[in-house]
Amino acid sequence: MQGLEFVPVESITRCDSSNNYTEFFLAGNKRLLVSRTLKEVEDMLTDYGFLRVHHSHIVNLNAITRYIKGEGGYLVMADGSTVDVSRSRKELLMQKLQPYKE
């Protein structure tokens, strides 16, 4: 595909790194490969409720349905996918999820 594709931020569930590309996982099981690094994407999405939870993963905090405890643990996303959480980013994730707890 050539040109630009505009995607509503709230439709993004998560982003995974793929070398110098980032794969966006969107609502409706759609995917989009973008020629940006995960760091560039992280800089763009941080103010919109996204958090880097692993060297290779950024998640939409509003799309998390469950956190499974473990060394780093992992997240279950609204689309049913799972995302590993690194040990080094677990504490920050817990802080960000605090407002979502009952």
Phi and psi restraints in degrees (range 20) as a CNS / XPLOR table:
assign (resid 1 and name C) (resid 2 and name N)
       (resid 2 and name CA) (resid 2 and name C) 1.0 -114.1 20.0 2
assign (resid 2 and name N) (resid 2 and name CA)
       (resid 2 and name C) (resid 3 and name N) 1.0 158.6 20.0 2
assign (resid 2 and name C) (resid 3 and name N)
       (resid 3 and name CA) (resid 3 and name C) 1.0 94.2 20.0 2
assign (resid 3 and name N) (resid 3 and name CA)
       (resid 3 and name C) (resid 4 and name N) 1.0 -158.6 20.0 2
assign (resid 3 and name C) (resid 4 and name N)
       (resid 4 and name CA) (resid 4 and name C) 1.0 -114.5 20.0 2
assign (resid 4 and name N) (resid 4 and name CA)
       (resid 4 and name C) (resid 5 and name N) 1.0 143.3 20.0 2
assign (resid 4 and name C) (resid 5 and name N)
       (resid 5 and name CA) (resid 5 and name C) 1.0 -121.1 20.0 2
assign (resid 5 and name N) (resid 5 and name CA)
       (resid 5 and name C) (resid 6 and name N) 1.0 126.3 20.0 2
assign (resid 5 and name C) (resid 6 and name N)
       (resid 6 and name CA) (resid 6 and name C) 1.0 -96.6 20.0 2
assign (resid 6 and name N) (resid 6 and name CA)
       (resid 6 and name C) (resid 7 and name N) 1.0 129.3 20.0 2
assign (resid 6 and name C) (resid 7 and name N)
       (resid 7 and name CA) (resid 7 and name C) 1.0 -125.9 20.0 2
assign (resid 7 and name N) (resid 7 and name CA)
       (resid 7 and name C) (resid 8 and name N) 1.0 128.7 20.0 2
assign (resid 7 and name C) (resid 8 and name N)
       (resid 8 and name CA) (resid 8 and name C) 1.0 -63.1 20.0 2
assign (resid 8 and name N) (resid 8 and name CA)
       (resid 8 and name C) (resid 9 and name N) 1.0 133.0 20.0 2
assign (resid 8 and name C) (resid 9 and name N)
       (resid 9 and name CA) (resid 9 and name C) 1.0 -55.0 20.0 2
assign (resid 9 and name N) (resid 9 and name CA)
       (resid 9 and name C) (resid 10 and name N) 1.0 -39.6 20.0 2
assign (resid 9 and name C) (resid 10 and name N)
       (resid 10 and name CA) (resid 10 and name C) 1.0 -68.0 20.0 2
assign (resid 10 and name N) (resid 10 and name CA)
       (resid 10 and name C) (resid 11 and name N) 1.0 -13.4 20.0 2
assign (resid 10 and name C) (resid 11 and name N)
       (resid 11 and name CA) (resid 11 and name C) 1.0 -86.1 20.0 2
assign (resid 11 and name N) (resid 11 and name CA)
       (resid 11 and name C) (resid 12 and name N) 1.0 -6.6 20.0 2
assign (resid 11 and name C) (resid 12 and name N)
       (resid 12 and name CA) (resid 12 and name C) 1.0 -85.1 20.0 2
assign (resid 12 and name N) (resid 12 and name CA)
       (resid 12 and name C) (resid 13 and name N) 1.0 122.4 20.0 2
assign (resid 12 and name C) (resid 13 and name N)
       (resid 13 and name CA) (resid 13 and name C) 1.0 -88.0 20.0 2
assign (resid 13 and name N) (resid 13 and name CA)
       (resid 13 and name C) (resid 14 and name N) 1.0 -47.5 20.0 2
assign (resid 13 and name C) (resid 14 and name N)
       (resid 14 and name CA) (resid 14 and name C) 1.0 -161.3 20.0 2
assign (resid 14 and name N) (resid 14 and name CA)
       (resid 14 and name C) (resid 15 and name N) 1.0 168.6 20.0 2
assign (resid 14 and name C) (resid 15 and name N)
       (resid 15 and name CA) (resid 15 and name C) 1.0 -135.9 20.0 2
assign (resid 15 and name N) (resid 15 and name CA)
       (resid 15 and name C) (resid 16 and name N) 1.0 137.6 20.0 2
assign (resid 15 and name C) (resid 16 and name N)
       (resid 16 and name CA) (resid 16 and name C) 1.0 -121.7 20.0 2
assign (resid 16 and name N) (resid 16 and name CA)
       (resid 16 and name C) (resid 17 and name N) 1.0 144.5 20.0 2
assign (resid 16 and name C) (resid 17 and name N)
       (resid 17 and name CA) (resid 17 and name C) 1.0 -83.9 20.0 2
assign (resid 17 and name N) (resid 17 and name CA)
       (resid 17 and name C) (resid 18 and name N) 1.0 145.9 20.0 2
assign (resid 17 and name C) (resid 18 and name N)
       (resid 18 and name CA) (resid 18 and name C) 1.0 -144.0 20.0 2
assign (resid 18 and name N) (resid 18 and name CA)
       (resid 18 and name C) (resid 19 and name N) 1.0 82.3 20.0 2
assign (resid 18 and name C) (resid 19 and name N)
       (resid 19 and name CA) (resid 19 and name C) 1.0 56.8 20.0 2
assign (resid 19 and name N) (resid 19 and name CA)
       (resid 19 and name C) (resid 20 and name N) 1.0 -120.6 20.0 2
assign (resid 19 and name C) (resid 20 and name N)
       (resid 20 and name CA) (resid 20 and name C) 1.0 -92.2 20.0 2
assign (resid 20 and name N) (resid 20 and name CA)
       (resid 20 and name C) (resid 21 and name N) 1.0 17.0 20.0 2
assign (resid 20 and name C) (resid 21 and name N)
       (resid 21 and name CA) (resid 21 and name C) 1.0 -120.2 20.0 2
assign (resid 21 and name N) (resid 21 and name CA)
       (resid 21 and name C) (resid 22 and name N) 1.0 160.4 20.0 2
assign (resid 21 and name C) (resid 22 and name N)
       (resid 22 and name CA) (resid 22 and name C) 1.0 -129.2 20.0 2
assign (resid 22 and name N) (resid 22 and name CA)
       (resid 22 and name C) (resid 23 and name N) 1.0 132.6 20.0 2
assign (resid 22 and name C) (resid 23 and name N)
       (resid 23 and name CA) (resid 23 and name C) 1.0 -98.9 20.0 2
assign (resid 23 and name N) (resid 23 and name CA)
       (resid 23 and name C) (resid 24 and name N) 1.0 123.0 20.0 2
assign (resid 23 and name C) (resid 24 and name N)
       (resid 24 and name CA) (resid 24 and name C) 1.0 -93.6 20.0 2
assign (resid 24 and name N) (resid 24 and name CA)
       (resid 24 and name C) (resid 25 and name N) 1.0 132.6 20.0 2
assign (resid 24 and name C) (resid 25 and name N)
       (resid 25 and name CA) (resid 25 and name C) 1.0 -105.2 20.0 2
assign (resid 25 and name N) (resid 25 and name CA)
       (resid 25 and name C) (resid 26 and name N) 1.0 120.0 20.0 2
assign (resid 25 and name C) (resid 26 and name N)
       (resid 26 and name CA) (resid 26 and name C) 1.0 -112.5 20.0 2
assign (resid 26 and name N) (resid 26 and name CA)
       (resid 26 and name C) (resid 27 and name N) 1.0 163.4 20.0 2
assign (resid 26 and name C) (resid 27 and name N)
       (resid 27 and name CA) (resid 27 and name C) 1.0 -55.7 20.0 2
assign (resid 27 and name N) (resid 27 and name CA)
       (resid 27 and name C) (resid 28 and name N) 1.0 149.3 20.0 2
assign (resid 27 and name C) (resid 28 and name N)
       (resid 28 and name CA) (resid 28 and name C) 1.0 78.6 20.0 2
assign (resid 28 and name N) (resid 28 and name CA)
       (resid 28 and name C) (resid 29 and name N) 1.0 21.2 20.0 2
assign (resid 28 and name C) (resid 29 and name N)
       (resid 29 and name CA) (resid 29 and name C) 1.0 56.1 20.0 2
assign (resid 29 and name N) (resid 29 and name CA)
       (resid 29 and name C) (resid 30 and name N) 1.0 31.6 20.0 2
assign (resid 29 and name C) (resid 30 and name N)
       (resid 30 and name CA) (resid 30 and name C) 1.0 -91.0 20.0 2
assign (resid 30 and name N) (resid 30 and name CA)
       (resid 30 and name C) (resid 31 and name N) 1.0 152.3 20.0 2
assign (resid 30 and name C) (resid 31 and name N)
       (resid 31 and name CA) (resid 31 and name C) 1.0 -131.6 20.0 2
assign (resid 31 and name N) (resid 31 and name CA)
       (resid 31 and name C) (resid 32 and name N) 1.0 151.4 20.0 2
assign (resid 31 and name C) (resid 32 and name N)
       (resid 32 and name CA) (resid 32 and name C) 1.0 -143.4 20.0 2
assign (resid 32 and name N) (resid 32 and name CA)
       (resid 32 and name C) (resid 33 and name N) 1.0 125.8 20.0 2
assign (resid 32 and name C) (resid 33 and name N)
       (resid 33 and name CA) (resid 33 and name C) 1.0 -98.5 20.0 2
assign (resid 33 and name N) (resid 33 and name CA)
       (resid 33 and name C) (resid 34 and name N) 1.0 126.7 20.0 2
assign (resid 33 and name C) (resid 34 and name N)
       (resid 34 and name CA) (resid 34 and name C) 1.0 -122.3 20.0 2
assign (resid 34 and name N) (resid 34 and name CA)
       (resid 34 and name C) (resid 35 and name N) 1.0 140.3 20.0 2
assign (resid 34 and name C) (resid 35 and name N)
       (resid 35 and name CA) (resid 35 and name C) 1.0 -85.1 20.0 2
assign (resid 35 and name N) (resid 35 and name CA)
       (resid 35 and name C) (resid 36 and name N) 1.0 60.1 20.0 2
assign (resid 35 and name C) (resid 36 and name N)
       (resid 36 and name CA) (resid 36 and name C) 1.0 -134.1 20.0 2
assign (resid 36 and name N) (resid 36 and name CA)
       (resid 36 and name C) (resid 37 and name N) 1.0 148.9 20.0 2
assign (resid 36 and name C) (resid 37 and name N)
       (resid 37 and name CA) (resid 37 and name C) 1.0 -75.7 20.0 2
assign (resid 37 and name N) (resid 37 and name CA)
       (resid 37 and name C) (resid 38 and name N) 1.0 161.7 20.0 2
assign (resid 37 and name C) (resid 38 and name N)
       (resid 38 and name CA) (resid 38 and name C) 1.0 -62.8 20.0 2
assign (resid 38 and name N) (resid 38 and name CA)
       (resid 38 and name C) (resid 39 and name N) 1.0 -32.7 20.0 2
assign (resid 38 and name C) (resid 39 and name N)
       (resid 39 and name CA) (resid 39 and name C) 1.0 -63.3 20.0 2
assign (resid 39 and name N) (resid 39 and name CA)
       (resid 39 and name C) (resid 40 and name N) 1.0 -43.2 20.0 2
assign (resid 39 and name C) (resid 40 and name N)
       (resid 40 and name CA) (resid 40 and name C) 1.0 -62.8 20.0 2
assign (resid 40 and name N) (resid 40 and name CA)
       (resid 40 and name C) (resid 41 and name N) 1.0 -42.2 20.0 2
assign (resid 40 and name C) (resid 41 and name N)
       (resid 41 and name CA) (resid 41 and name C) 1.0 -66.2 20.0 2
assign (resid 41 and name N) (resid 41 and name CA)
       (resid 41 and name C) (resid 42 and name N) 1.0 -41.3 20.0 2
assign (resid 41 and name C) (resid 42 and name N)
       (resid 42 and name CA) (resid 42 and name C) 1.0 -58.0 20.0 2
assign (resid 42 and name N) (resid 42 and name CA)
       (resid 42 and name C) (resid 43 and name N) 1.0 -45.1 20.0 2
assign (resid 42 and name C) (resid 43 and name N)
       (resid 43 and name CA) (resid 43 and name C) 1.0 -61.0 20.0 2
assign (resid 43 and name N) (resid 43 and name CA)
       (resid 43 and name C) (resid 44 and name N) 1.0 -35.6 20.0 2
assign (resid 43 and name C) (resid 44 and name N)
       (resid 44 and name CA) (resid 44 and name C) 1.0 -75.9 20.0 2
assign (resid 44 and name N) (resid 44 and name CA)
       (resid 44 and name C) (resid 45 and name N) 1.0 -33.2 20.0 2
assign (resid 44 and name C) (resid 45 and name N)
       (resid 45 and name CA) (resid 45 and name C) 1.0 -101.7 20.0 2
assign (resid 45 and name N) (resid 45 and name CA)
       (resid 45 and name C) (resid 46 and name N) 1.0 -12.9 20.0 2
assign (resid 45 and name C) (resid 46 and name N)
       (resid 46 and name CA) (resid 46 and name C) 1.0 -54.4 20.0 2
assign (resid 46 and name N) (resid 46 and name CA)
       (resid 46 and name C) (resid 47 and name N) 1.0 -39.5 20.0 2
assign (resid 46 and name C) (resid 47 and name N)
       (resid 47 and name CA) (resid 47 and name C) 1.0 -74.9 20.0 2
assign (resid 47 and name N) (resid 47 and name CA)
       (resid 47 and name C) (resid 48 and name N) 1.0 -3.4 20.0 2
assign (resid 47 and name C) (resid 48 and name N)
       (resid 48 and name CA) (resid 48 and name C) 1.0 -111.8 20.0 2
assign (resid 48 and name N) (resid 48 and name CA)
       (resid 48 and name C) (resid 49 and name N) 1.0 23.0 20.0 2
assign (resid 48 and name C) (resid 49 and name N)
       (resid 49 and name CA) (resid 49 and name C) 1.0 85.1 20.0 2
assign (resid 49 and name N) (resid 49 and name CA)
       (resid 49 and name C) (resid 50 and name N) 1.0 27.3 20.0 2
assign (resid 49 and name C) (resid 50 and name N)
       (resid 50 and name CA) (resid 50 and name C) 1.0 -109.6 20.0 2
assign (resid 50 and name N) (resid 50 and name CA)
       (resid 50 and name C) (resid 51 and name N) 1.0 150.4 20.0 2
assign (resid 50 and name C) (resid 51 and name N)
       (resid 51 and name CA) (resid 51 and name C) 1.0 -141.3 20.0 2
assign (resid 51 and name N) (resid 51 and name CA)
       (resid 51 and name C) (resid 52 and name N) 1.0 136.4 20.0 2
assign (resid 51 and name C) (resid 52 and name N)
       (resid 52 and name CA) (resid 52 and name C) 1.0 -81.0 20.0 2
assign (resid 52 and name N) (resid 52 and name CA)
       (resid 52 and name C) (resid 53 and name N) 1.0 117.0 20.0 2
assign (resid 52 and name C) (resid 53 and name N)
       (resid 53 and name CA) (resid 53 and name C) 1.0 -107.1 20.0 2
assign (resid 53 and name N) (resid 53 and name CA)
       (resid 53 and name C) (resid 54 and name N) 1.0 -4.0 20.0 2
assign (resid 53 and name C) (resid 54 and name N)
       (resid 54 and name CA) (resid 54 and name C) 1.0 -161.0 20.0 2
assign (resid 54 and name N) (resid 54 and name CA)
       (resid 54 and name C) (resid 55 and name N) 1.0 160.9 20.0 2
assign (resid 54 and name C) (resid 55 and name N)
       (resid 55 and name CA) (resid 55 and name C) 1.0 -53.4 20.0 2
assign (resid 55 and name N) (resid 55 and name CA)
       (resid 55 and name C) (resid 56 and name N) 1.0 -31.2 20.0 2
assign (resid 55 and name C) (resid 56 and name N)
       (resid 56 and name CA) (resid 56 and name C) 1.0 -111.4 20.0 2
assign (resid 56 and name N) (resid 56 and name CA)
       (resid 56 and name C) (resid 57 and name N) 1.0 3.2 20.0 2
assign (resid 56 and name C) (resid 57 and name N)
       (resid 57 and name CA) (resid 57 and name C) 1.0 -136.7 20.0 2
assign (resid 57 and name N) (resid 57 and name CA)
       (resid 57 and name C) (resid 58 and name N) 1.0 135.2 20.0 2
assign (resid 57 and name C) (resid 58 and name N)
       (resid 58 and name CA) (resid 58 and name C) 1.0 -120.3 20.0 2
assign (resid 58 and name N) (resid 58 and name CA)
       (resid 58 and name C) (resid 59 and name N) 1.0 137.1 20.0 2
assign (resid 58 and name C) (resid 59 and name N)
       (resid 59 and name CA) (resid 59 and name C) 1.0 -124.5 20.0 2
assign (resid 59 and name N) (resid 59 and name CA)
       (resid 59 and name C) (resid 60 and name N) 1.0 153.4 20.0 2
assign (resid 59 and name C) (resid 60 and name N)
       (resid 60 and name CA) (resid 60 and name C) 1.0 -84.0 20.0 2
assign (resid 60 and name N) (resid 60 and name CA)
       (resid 60 and name C) (resid 61 and name N) 1.0 115.8 20.0 2
assign (resid 60 and name C) (resid 61 and name N)
       (resid 61 and name CA) (resid 61 and name C) 1.0 -58.7 20.0 2
assign (resid 61 and name N) (resid 61 and name CA)
       (resid 61 and name C) (resid 62 and name N) 1.0 -28.0 20.0 2
assign (resid 61 and name C) (resid 62 and name N)
       (resid 62 and name CA) (resid 62 and name C) 1.0 -78.8 20.0 2
assign (resid 62 and name N) (resid 62 and name CA)
       (resid 62 and name C) (resid 63 and name N) 1.0 -8.5 20.0 2
assign (resid 62 and name C) (resid 63 and name N)
       (resid 63 and name CA) (resid 63 and name C) 1.0 -103.3 20.0 2
assign (resid 63 and name N) (resid 63 and name CA)
       (resid 63 and name C) (resid 64 and name N) 1.0 5.8 20.0 2
assign (resid 63 and name C) (resid 64 and name N)
       (resid 64 and name CA) (resid 64 and name C) 1.0 -83.4 20.0 2
assign (resid 64 and name N) (resid 64 and name CA)
       (resid 64 and name C) (resid 65 and name N) 1.0 129.9 20.0 2
assign (resid 64 and name C) (resid 65 and name N)
       (resid 65 and name CA) (resid 65 and name C) 1.0 -105.7 20.0 2
assign (resid 65 and name N) (resid 65 and name CA)
       (resid 65 and name C) (resid 66 and name N) 1.0 -22.7 20.0 2
assign (resid 65 and name C) (resid 66 and name N)
       (resid 66 and name CA) (resid 66 and name C) 1.0 -160.5 20.0 2
assign (resid 66 and name N) (resid 66 and name CA)
       (resid 66 and name C) (resid 67 and name N) 1.0 146.4 20.0 2
assign (resid 66 and name C) (resid 67 and name N)
       (resid 67 and name CA) (resid 67 and name C) 1.0 -115.2 20.0 2
assign (resid 67 and name N) (resid 67 and name CA)
       (resid 67 and name C) (resid 68 and name N) 1.0 126.3 20.0 2
assign (resid 67 and name C) (resid 68 and name N)
       (resid 68 and name CA) (resid 68 and name C) 1.0 -103.8 20.0 2
assign (resid 68 and name N) (resid 68 and name CA)
       (resid 68 and name C) (resid 69 and name N) 1.0 121.1 20.0 2
assign (resid 68 and name C) (resid 69 and name N)
       (resid 69 and name CA) (resid 69 and name C) 1.0 -67.5 20.0 2
assign (resid 69 and name N) (resid 69 and name CA)
       (resid 69 and name C) (resid 70 and name N) 1.0 152.3 20.0 2
assign (resid 69 and name C) (resid 70 and name N)
       (resid 70 and name CA) (resid 70 and name C) 1.0 177.3 20.0 2
assign (resid 70 and name N) (resid 70 and name CA)
       (resid 70 and name C) (resid 71 and name N) 1.0 -166.7 20.0 2
assign (resid 70 and name C) (resid 71 and name N)
       (resid 71 and name CA) (resid 71 and name C) 1.0 -52.8 20.0 2
assign (resid 71 and name N) (resid 71 and name CA)
       (resid 71 and name C) (resid 72 and name N) 1.0 -52.5 20.0 2
assign (resid 71 and name C) (resid 72 and name N)
       (resid 72 and name CA) (resid 72 and name C) 1.0 -111.6 20.0 2
assign (resid 72 and name N) (resid 72 and name CA)
       (resid 72 and name C) (resid 73 and name N) 1.0 -32.0 20.0 2
assign (resid 72 and name C) (resid 73 and name N)
       (resid 73 and name CA) (resid 73 and name C) 1.0 85.4 20.0 2
assign (resid 73 and name N) (resid 73 and name CA)
       (resid 73 and name C) (resid 74 and name N) 1.0 -174.9 20.0 2
assign (resid 73 and name C) (resid 74 and name N)
       (resid 74 and name CA) (resid 74 and name C) 1.0 -150.3 20.0 2
assign (resid 74 and name N) (resid 74 and name CA)
       (resid 74 and name C) (resid 75 and name N) 1.0 162.1 20.0 2
assign (resid 74 and name C) (resid 75 and name N)
       (resid 75 and name CA) (resid 75 and name C) 1.0 -108.5 20.0 2
assign (resid 75 and name N) (resid 75 and name CA)
       (resid 75 and name C) (resid 76 and name N) 1.0 145.4 20.0 2
assign (resid 75 and name C) (resid 76 and name N)
       (resid 76 and name CA) (resid 76 and name C) 1.0 -106.0 20.0 2
assign (resid 76 and name N) (resid 76 and name CA)
       (resid 76 and name C) (resid 77 and name N) 1.0 125.3 20.0 2
assign (resid 76 and name C) (resid 77 and name N)
       (resid 77 and name CA) (resid 77 and name C) 1.0 -95.3 20.0 2
assign (resid 77 and name N) (resid 77 and name CA)
       (resid 77 and name C) (resid 78 and name N) 1.0 166.0 20.0 2
assign (resid 77 and name C) (resid 78 and name N)
       (resid 78 and name CA) (resid 78 and name C) 1.0 -59.1 20.0 2
assign (resid 78 and name N) (resid 78 and name CA)
       (resid 78 and name C) (resid 79 and name N) 1.0 -28.1 20.0 2
assign (resid 78 and name C) (resid 79 and name N)
       (resid 79 and name CA) (resid 79 and name C) 1.0 -86.4 20.0 2
assign (resid 79 and name N) (resid 79 and name CA)
       (resid 79 and name C) (resid 80 and name N) 1.0 3.9 20.0 2
assign (resid 79 and name C) (resid 80 and name N)
       (resid 80 and name CA) (resid 80 and name C) 1.0 90.8 20.0 2
assign (resid 80 and name N) (resid 80 and name CA)
       (resid 80 and name C) (resid 81 and name N) 1.0 -8.4 20.0 2
assign (resid 80 and name C) (resid 81 and name N)
       (resid 81 and name CA) (resid 81 and name C) 1.0 -75.1 20.0 2
assign (resid 81 and name N) (resid 81 and name CA)
       (resid 81 and name C) (resid 82 and name N) 1.0 161.7 20.0 2
assign (resid 81 and name C) (resid 82 and name N)
       (resid 82 and name CA) (resid 82 and name C) 1.0 -118.6 20.0 2
assign (resid 82 and name N) (resid 82 and name CA)
       (resid 82 and name C) (resid 83 and name N) 1.0 148.7 20.0 2
assign (resid 82 and name C) (resid 83 and name N)
       (resid 83 and name CA) (resid 83 and name C) 1.0 -134.4 20.0 2
assign (resid 83 and name N) (resid 83 and name CA)
       (resid 83 and name C) (resid 84 and name N) 1.0 124.2 20.0 2
assign (resid 83 and name C) (resid 84 and name N)
       (resid 84 and name CA) (resid 84 and name C) 1.0 -68.0 20.0 2
assign (resid 84 and name N) (resid 84 and name CA)
       (resid 84 and name C) (resid 85 and name N) 1.0 145.0 20.0 2
assign (resid 84 and name C) (resid 85 and name N)
       (resid 85 and name CA) (resid 85 and name C) 1.0 -112.0 20.0 2
assign (resid 85 and name N) (resid 85 and name CA)
       (resid 85 and name C) (resid 86 and name N) 1.0 129.0 20.0 2
assign (resid 85 and name C) (resid 86 and name N)
       (resid 86 and name CA) (resid 86 and name C) 1.0 -76.4 20.0 2
assign (resid 86 and name N) (resid 86 and name CA)
       (resid 86 and name C) (resid 87 and name N) 1.0 151.7 20.0 2
assign (resid 86 and name C) (resid 87 and name N)
       (resid 87 and name CA) (resid 87 and name C) 1.0 -57.6 20.0 2
assign (resid 87 and name N) (resid 87 and name CA)
       (resid 87 and name C) (resid 88 and name N) 1.0 -38.6 20.0 2
assign (resid 87 and name C) (resid 88 and name N)
       (resid 88 and name CA) (resid 88 and name C) 1.0 -70.8 20.0 2
assign (resid 88 and name N) (resid 88 and name CA)
       (resid 88 and name C) (resid 89 and name N) 1.0 -19.0 20.0 2
assign (resid 88 and name C) (resid 89 and name N)
       (resid 89 and name CA) (resid 89 and name C) 1.0 -108.8 20.0 2
assign (resid 89 and name N) (resid 89 and name CA)
       (resid 89 and name C) (resid 90 and name N) 1.0 -0.5 20.0 2
assign (resid 89 and name C) (resid 90 and name N)
       (resid 90 and name CA) (resid 90 and name C) 1.0 -62.6 20.0 2
assign (resid 90 and name N) (resid 90 and name CA)
       (resid 90 and name C) (resid 91 and name N) 1.0 -44.9 20.0 2
assign (resid 90 and name C) (resid 91 and name N)
       (resid 91 and name CA) (resid 91 and name C) 1.0 -62.8 20.0 2
assign (resid 91 and name N) (resid 91 and name CA)
       (resid 91 and name C) (resid 92 and name N) 1.0 -43.0 20.0 2
assign (resid 91 and name C) (resid 92 and name N)
       (resid 92 and name CA) (resid 92 and name C) 1.0 -63.2 20.0 2
assign (resid 92 and name N) (resid 92 and name CA)
       (resid 92 and name C) (resid 93 and name N) 1.0 -40.5 20.0 2
assign (resid 92 and name C) (resid 93 and name N)
       (resid 93 and name CA) (resid 93 and name C) 1.0 -59.7 20.0 2
assign (resid 93 and name N) (resid 93 and name CA)
       (resid 93 and name C) (resid 94 and name N) 1.0 -45.6 20.0 2
assign (resid 93 and name C) (resid 94 and name N)
       (resid 94 and name CA) (resid 94 and name C) 1.0 -61.0 20.0 2
assign (resid 94 and name N) (resid 94 and name CA)
       (resid 94 and name C) (resid 95 and name N) 1.0 -38.5 20.0 2
assign (resid 94 and name C) (resid 95 and name N)
       (resid 95 and name CA) (resid 95 and name C) 1.0 -64.0 20.0 2
assign (resid 95 and name N) (resid 95 and name CA)
       (resid 95 and name C) (resid 96 and name N) 1.0 -43.9 20.0 2
assign (resid 95 and name C) (resid 96 and name N)
       (resid 96 and name CA) (resid 96 and name C) 1.0 -68.7 20.0 2
assign (resid 96 and name N) (resid 96 and name CA)
       (resid 96 and name C) (resid 97 and name N) 1.0 -29.7 20.0 2
assign (resid 96 and name C) (resid 97 and name N)
       (resid 97 and name CA) (resid 97 and name C) 1.0 -83.3 20.0 2
assign (resid 97 and name N) (resid 97 and name CA)
       (resid 97 and name C) (resid 98 and name N) 1.0 -11.9 20.0 2
assign (resid 97 and name C) (resid 98 and name N)
       (resid 98 and name CA) (resid 98 and name C) 1.0 -51.2 20.0 2
assign (resid 98 and name N) (resid 98 and name CA)
       (resid 98 and name C) (resid 99 and name N) 1.0 -46.8 20.0 2
assign (resid 98 and name C) (resid 99 and name N)
       (resid 99 and name CA) (resid 99 and name C) 1.0 -64.4 20.0 2
assign (resid 99 and name N) (resid 99 and name CA)
       (resid 99 and name C) (resid 100 and name N) 1.0 -19.3 20.0 2
assign (resid 99 and name C) (resid 100 and name N)
       (resid 100 and name CA) (resid 100 and name C) 1.0 -87.4 20.0 2
assign (resid 100 and name N) (resid 100 and name CA)
       (resid 100 and name C) (resid 101 and name N) 1.0 -14.1 20.0 2
assign (resid 100 and name C) (resid 101 and name N)
       (resid 101 and name CA) (resid 101 and name C) 1.0 -71.6 20.0 2
assign (resid 101 and name N) (resid 101 and name CA)
       (resid 101 and name C) (resid 102 and name N) 1.0 153.1 20.0 2
